[in-house]
């Protein structure tokens, strides 16, 4: 009986111990899992501080009037810092000029000025350290500015905007009550960083502002970012490609040519086989046909076939991109009635369908210099079709530009102003297809390219002296195809005038 009485107690104790252990393990696992879950946290929209700071960084890169940009930044800063008033003073000719504000009347912007060392704001610029006051009007350094109404916001903090070892301006925050504590002063100092970036950027672009004169070709006025299009001169440069990739391709190309010479594959049969492979790749038959031809040649190693396949795939992708460009351009130029536009589109299409040209390009490799040699040599070939009315020089330029586009995989952003040394129809067709906003050349623009640009309503300016001396990729350009002017980092007034004209 005793045994019977103890057995249930033992079983119950064992069960309780098991349950306790299981709970402990579960809690431990949950803690570990919780730790893992806390490693990565995505801060979605809705956090006013994070959203506001990201907005400040975005505003720092905006174009347009500096007053509008800094005022928008003041709105964000006031909300983040819990201030009733936010002002940005910019140092101009040893004076501080209010260029942005949230909380005071709009008329104060541009009219409120202080000297360096004048008032508490001027003192911030002079000593280049943050200064705060619980009641600004009670301070000896305070200077009253009539018409602002700042007496309603006595709590003050000012932080310097420092760049290049000097005060570029001052960020001032004000509110009705509750002095700014140390953490809030630190926050205000951090919020001044995007404002400093915006002011420095404006000063840097102002140093490179220029008005360049060219020859107007197609009327129209646009505003856009400069995008460098490497044209014929770029084909002399090997630094367009990645150095390691370029070295590998060059080594493979030399090894392949050496192996071909050693094997003696220079007879008619080899030429016919390579032509057949090129035609099959052009039709998209890259499966059984290629294997059969490689078997006929005999002696190709697996490594050589792999390298050839890689080059062929790269060339295929490049040609596919240009076919897509052709389709988009033809849709945009469907209503064009200028014969020169139609002829340019025909030559572009024929070049993409030319199996012999494709074979030559595949054999030459994909270095810019090799492609240029093919383009120059092939343009002289008398049996090319579709070249009636085009001079040998024009044919060479068009083929060289086609080779550049084959080497240039990066798609230019829509709305960019395409700048180049000279522009033939091939580049103009690609510009139309990829949504360029204008064409600008330091040298000539071919008549057929002008016809394509005119049919697409694409402003064009040629013979712009000093273009590459002033313009860098990403610079803001205002292009007037009617007057032939190209403005580099135009002033806010010019930007506004251009936008009204559009």
Secondary structure, DSSP 8 states (H G I E B T S, - for coil): -HHHHHHHHHHHHHHHHHHHHHHHHHHHHHHHHHHHHTT-----TT-HHHHHHHHHHHHTT--S-HHHHHHHHHHHHHHHHT-SEEEEEEEETTEEEEEEEESS-GGGTTT-EEETTSHHHHHHHHHTS-EEESSGGGSTT----TTS-GGG--EEEEEEEEETTEEEEEEEEEESSS---HHHHHHHHHHHHHHHHHHHHHHHHHHT-EEEE-EEEE--EEEEEEEE---GGGGG-STTS-HHHHHHHHHHHHHHHHHHHHHT--SHHHHHHHHHHHHHHHHT--SHHHHHHHHHH----HHHHHHHHHHHHHHHHHHHHHHHHHHHHHHHTTT---HHHHHHHHHHHHHHH-HHHHHHHHHH-S-HHHHHHHHHHHHT-TT-SS-TT--HHHHHHHHHHHHHHHH--S---TT-EEEES-B-HHHHHHHHHTT-SEEEESS-B-HHHHHHHHHHT-EEEE--TTHHHH--TT-EEEEETTTTEEEES--HHHHHHHHHH-
